[in-house]
Amino acid sequence: MRRMRKDACVFFSLLALVAGCAHLDVQDVTPRSAEANAMAVYPLTLRMRIRGSGVERDTVKVRAVVDGRSWPMDKHSSTDYVYEYHMPAGRGAVSYYFDVDYLQREDGVSRRKTVRTPVHRMELCNRYVLGLDSRRGAPGTRITVMGRGFTANDVLCLGDVCAETVCESPTSLQFIVPVLPAGRSYPLTLVDDGGSIPAGDFRVDAATLAVAPRVLDMVVGERAVLTFSVPSPASGDGLVIDVATDVPDAVLVDDIAIPAGRCSCTATVEALEEGQGQLAFSADGFQRVVLPLIVRR
């Protein structure tokens, strides 16, 4: 909102400079921050609209003034003029303004007019995210993030949950998708001690919950051990696994939870009375797993 108000003030002050005649509108559309690039070339862009017939279009000359030197700008479209600024080594910002000279015909006489924009500043951003090799994945999936300015202190967070993150180089990070409720997107953020950078949204798909053995065939009074595994360590307070059965009188199952930081746990199943049905296991972010159950005498 502040930027819009500032641009509006610049816009109307420039109109006032044109002798009260609203024939030539000028606006700086250069971003205030630019991602650093290997060529160190950054476009400074002026948007200009000529209204009415008073301005002699063939006389319009647009120049960018940088470091006290004036440079002609190239017309890239019907409205935009661009000067490709080569940033000197070691600099992280540039201050500049634009000059527009032209002839305007008034009462049959051509008069020279000049519009000069306020001084603006563009700063380089040496730390940013360019993209991901995938914008979705199941818990445990390894995702590569490309960008610039990465360090070993960087962490990728999905919503409020921070993922295991490895800095491979200043231009590459990898993170493992944490266990989160599946089927929805989460804001992905790059975080370090200096602040955070939004990196778009990431969709978490359902992962596979591994359960062994896959069939329970027991006799009354017998105990069996189930092993539960997930592809990446449980986060937060751990991963609670819910159990349901259509023969509740046939078995007794321990509470099941994979502790935070671990990838597996075990639980005991006790056969109580004869029956046949299923045991179903579910957890946030994982596909439901169903095991056939038989209890004999």
C-alpha positions as CSV (number, residue, x, y, z in Angstrom):
1,M,0.0,0.0,0.0
2,R,2.8,2.4,0.8
3,R,4.4,1.7,-2.6
4,M,1.1,2.4,-4.4
5,R,0.7,5.7,-2.6
6,K,4.3,6.7,-3.4
7,D,3.9,5.8,-7.0
8,A,0.7,7.8,-7.2
9,C,2.4,10.8,-5.7
10,V,5.2,10.5,-8.2
11,F,2.7,10.1,-11.0
12,F,0.7,13.2,-10.2
13,S,3.8,15.3,-9.5
14,L,5.2,14.3,-12.9
15,L,1.9,15.3,-14.6
16,A,2.2,18.7,-12.9
17,L,5.6,19.2,-14.5
18,V,4.2,18.9,-18.0
19,A,2.9,22.5,-17.9
20,G,-0.5,21.3,-16.6
21,C,-1.1,19.3,-19.8
22,A,-1.8,15.6,-19.1
23,H,-0.2,14.4,-22.4
24,L,2.8,12.4,-21.1
25,D,2.6,10.0,-18.1
26,V,5.9,8.6,-16.7
27,Q,6.4,5.8,-14.2
28,D,9.5,4.0,-12.9
29,V,8.6,0.2,-12.9
30,T,12.1,-1.1,-11.9
31,P,11.8,-3.4,-8.9
32,R,13.3,-2.1,-5.7
33,S,15.1,-5.4,-5.2
34,A,16.7,-7.6,-7.9
35,E,18.1,-11.1,-7.7
36,A,21.9,-11.1,-8.3
37,N,23.0,-12.8,-11.5
38,A,26.3,-14.0,-13.0
39,M,26.3,-11.4,-15.7
40,A,25.7,-8.5,-13.2
41,V,23.3,-6.9,-15.7
42,Y,20.1,-5.4,-14.3
43,P,17.3,-3.7,-16.4
44,L,16.2,-0.2,-15.3
45,T,12.7,0.3,-16.7
46,L,10.6,3.3,-17.4
47,R,7.0,3.1,-18.4
48,M,5.7,6.0,-20.5
49,R,2.3,6.7,-22.0
50,I,1.6,9.5,-24.4
51,R,-1.9,10.9,-24.3
52,G,-3.5,13.2,-26.8
53,S,-1.9,14.7,-29.9
54,G,0.2,17.5,-28.4
55,V,3.4,15.5,-27.9
56,E,5.6,15.2,-31.0
57,R,6.3,11.5,-30.7
58,D,9.3,11.5,-33.0
59,T,11.1,14.0,-30.7
60,V,10.8,11.9,-27.5
61,K,14.2,11.0,-26.0
62,V,14.5,8.9,-22.9
63,R,17.7,8.6,-20.8
64,A,18.7,6.9,-17.6
65,V,21.1,8.8,-15.3
66,V,23.3,6.6,-13.2
67,D,26.4,7.7,-11.3
68,G,26.2,11.1,-12.9
69,R,26.3,9.8,-16.4
70,S,23.4,9.8,-18.8
71,W,22.6,6.8,-21.0
72,P,20.0,6.4,-23.8
73,M,17.3,3.9,-23.2
74,D,16.0,1.3,-25.7
75,K,12.3,1.0,-26.4
76,H,11.2,-2.6,-25.6
77,S,7.5,-2.2,-26.1
78,S,4.9,0.4,-26.9
79,T,5.2,1.8,-23.4
80,D,8.5,0.5,-21.8
81,Y,12.0,1.9,-22.2
82,V,14.9,-0.2,-20.7
83,Y,18.5,0.5,-19.9
84,E,20.7,-2.6,-19.2
85,Y,22.8,-1.4,-16.2
86,H,26.1,-3.3,-15.7
87,M,26.7,-3.3,-11.9
88,P,30.4,-2.8,-11.0
89,A,32.0,-5.6,-9.0
90,G,31.6,-5.2,-5.3
91,R,28.5,-3.0,-5.4
92,G,25.1,-4.1,-4.0
93,A,22.8,-1.3,-5.1
94,V,22.4,1.4,-7.6
95,S,20.7,4.9,-7.5
96,Y,19.3,6.4,-10.7
97,Y,16.7,8.6,-12.2
98,F,15.2,9.1,-15.7
99,D,15.1,12.1,-18.0
100,V,12.5,12.5,-20.8
101,D,12.9,15.3,-23.3
102,Y,10.4,16.0,-26.1
103,L,8.6,18.7,-28.0
104,Q,5.1,19.6,-27.3
105,R,3.0,21.6,-29.7
106,E,0.9,24.3,-28.1
107,D,-0.9,27.1,-30.0
108,G,0.9,26.1,-33.1
109,V,4.3,26.4,-31.5
110,S,6.6,23.5,-30.6
111,R,8.1,23.9,-27.1
112,R,10.7,21.7,-25.5
113,K,9.6,19.9,-22.4
114,T,11.5,17.8,-19.8
115,V,10.3,15.4,-17.3
116,R,12.7,14.1,-14.6
117,T,11.7,11.4,-12.2
118,P,12.7,11.3,-8.5
119,V,15.9,9.4,-7.6
120,H,15.2,5.7,-7.0
121,R,17.3,2.9,-5.6
122,M,17.5,-0.8,-6.6
123,E,19.3,-3.2,-4.2
124,L,20.6,-6.6,-5.0
125,C,19.4,-9.7,-3.3
126,N,22.1,-12.3,-2.9
127,R,19.9,-14.9,-1.2
128,Y,16.8,-16.3,-2.8
129,V,15.0,-19.5,-3.9
130,L,14.8,-20.1,-7.7
131,G,12.8,-23.3,-7.6
132,L,12.2,-26.9,-6.5
133,D,12.6,-30.2,-8.4
134,S,9.1,-31.0,-7.2
135,R,6.3,-29.1,-5.6
136,R,4.7,-32.2,-4.0
137,G,5.8,-35.3,-2.2
138,A,5.1,-37.8,0.5
139,P,6.7,-37.8,3.9
140,G,10.2,-39.1,3.6
141,T,10.7,-37.8,0.0
142,R,14.0,-35.9,-0.6
143,I,13.4,-32.6,-2.3
144,T,16.1,-30.4,-3.9
145,V,15.8,-26.6,-3.7
146,M,17.8,-24.4,-6.1
147,G,18.7,-20.8,-5.4
148,R,21.6,-18.6,-4.2
149,G,23.2,-17.7,-0.9
150,F,22.4,-20.9,1.0
151,T,24.4,-21.8,4.1
152,A,24.6,-24.7,6.6
153,N,22.3,-22.7,9.0
154,D,19.4,-22.8,6.5
155,V,16.2,-24.8,7.4
156,L,13.2,-25.4,5.2
157,C,9.8,-25.3,7.0
158,L,6.4,-26.5,5.9
159,G,4.0,-24.4,7.8
160,D,5.1,-24.6,11.4
161,V,7.0,-27.9,11.0
162,C,10.7,-27.6,10.1
163,A,12.2,-30.4,7.9
164,E,15.5,-32.1,8.1
165,T,17.6,-29.9,5.8
166,V,21.1,-30.4,4.2
167,C,23.1,-27.6,2.5
168,E,24.8,-29.2,-0.5
169,S,26.3,-26.0,-1.8
170,P,25.6,-22.2,-1.9
171,T,23.1,-22.9,-4.7
172,S,21.5,-26.2,-3.6
173,L,19.6,-27.4,-0.5
174,Q,17.8,-30.7,0.2
175,F,15.1,-31.3,2.7
176,I,13.1,-34.4,3.6
177,V,9.3,-34.0,3.6
178,P,8.2,-34.3,7.3
179,V,5.2,-36.2,8.5
180,L,2.2,-34.0,8.1
181,P,-1.5,-34.5,7.4
182,A,-1.7,-35.4,3.7
183,G,-3.8,-34.1,0.9
184,R,-3.1,-30.4,1.4
185,S,-0.6,-27.7,0.6
186,Y,1.7,-25.9,3.1
187,P,3.6,-22.7,2.8
188,L,7.3,-23.5,2.3
189,T,9.7,-21.1,4.0
190,L,13.5,-20.8,4.0
191,V,14.6,-19.8,7.5
192,D,18.0,-18.9,9.1
193,D,19.1,-16.6,11.9
194,G,18.7,-13.5,9.7
195,G,15.0,-14.1,8.8
196,S,12.9,-16.0,6.4
197,I,12.2,-16.2,2.6
198,P,8.9,-17.5,1.2
199,A,9.5,-20.3,-1.3
200,G,5.9,-21.0,-2.5
201,D,3.6,-23.8,-1.5
202,F,4.3,-27.5,-1.2
203,R,1.7,-30.3,-1.3
204,V,2.1,-33.2,1.0
205,D,0.8,-36.5,-0.4
206,A,0.0,-39.6,1.6
207,A,3.0,-41.9,2.4
208,T,3.0,-45.6,3.1
209,L,2.9,-46.9,6.6
210,A,4.7,-50.2,6.8
211,V,3.3,-52.8,9.1
212,A,4.8,-56.3,9.7
213,P,3.6,-59.0,9.6
214,R,0.9,-58.4,7.1
215,V,-1.4,-61.1,8.4
216,L,-2.3,-62.1,11.9
217,D,-3.3,-65.8,12.4
218,M,-3.3,-66.5,16.2
219,V,-4.8,-68.8,18.8
220,V,-6.6,-67.6,21.9
221,G,-4.1,-66.6,24.6
222,E,-1.3,-66.0,22.1
223,R,0.6,-62.7,21.9
224,A,2.1,-61.3,18.7
225,V,4.4,-58.3,18.0
226,L,3.6,-55.8,15.2
227,T,6.4,-53.5,13.9
228,F,5.4,-50.1,12.4
229,S,7.8,-48.2,10.2
230,V,7.8,-44.8,8.4
231,P,10.2,-43.4,5.9
232,S,11.4,-40.4,7.9
233,P,11.8,-39.7,11.7
234,A,8.6,-38.6,13.4
235,S,8.5,-34.9,14.4
236,G,6.9,-32.9,17.1
237,D,5.4,-35.1,19.9
238,G,5.7,-38.3,17.8
239,L,3.4,-40.1,15.4
240,V,0.2,-41.6,16.9
241,I,-1.1,-44.6,15.0
242,D,-4.8,-45.3,15.4
243,V,-6.2,-48.8,15.4
244,A,-9.7,-50.1,14.5
245,T,-11.2,-53.6,14.2
246,D,-14.5,-55.1,13.3
247,V,-14.0,-57.8,16.0
248,P,-13.2,-55.8,19.1
249,D,-13.8,-58.7,21.5
250,A,-11.2,-60.9,19.7
251,V,-8.0,-59.0,20.4
252,L,-6.4,-56.4,22.7
253,V,-3.9,-54.0,21.0
254,D,-1.4,-51.8,22.8
255,D,-1.4,-48.0,22.2
256,I,0.8,-47.3,19.2
257,A,3.1,-44.3,18.8
258,I,6.4,-43.8,17.0
259,P,8.5,-41.5,19.2
260,A,9.8,-38.1,17.9
261,G,13.1,-38.6,16.1
262,R,12.5,-42.3,15.4
263,C,11.3,-44.2,12.3
264,S,9.7,-47.2,13.9
265,C,8.0,-48.8,17.0
266,T,6.5,-52.1,18.1
267,A,3.1,-53.0,19.6
268,T,1.8,-56.2,21.2
269,V,-1.5,-57.8,20.1
270,E,-3.1,-60.3,22.5
271,A,-5.7,-62.8,21.2
272,L,-8.7,-63.0,23.6
273,E,-11.4,-65.1,22.0
274,E,-12.2,-66.7,18.7
275,G,-13.1,-64.5,15.8
276,Q,-12.2,-63.4,12.2
277,G,-12.0,-59.9,10.7
278,Q,-9.6,-57.1,10.2
279,L,-7.2,-54.7,12.0
280,A,-6.9,-51.3,10.4
281,F,-4.1,-48.8,11.1
282,S,-4.1,-45.1,10.2
283,A,-2.0,-42.0,10.9
284,D,-1.9,-38.4,9.7
285,G,-0.1,-38.2,6.4
286,F,-0.2,-42.0,5.7
287,Q,-2.3,-44.4,3.7
288,R,-4.6,-46.6,5.8
289,V,-3.3,-50.2,6.2
290,V,-5.6,-53.2,6.7
291,L,-4.4,-56.5,8.1
292,P,-6.5,-59.7,7.9
293,L,-7.0,-61.1,11.5
294,I,-7.9,-64.7,12.5
295,V,-8.1,-65.9,16.1
296,R,-8.6,-69.7,16.6
297,R,-9.1,-71.9,19.6
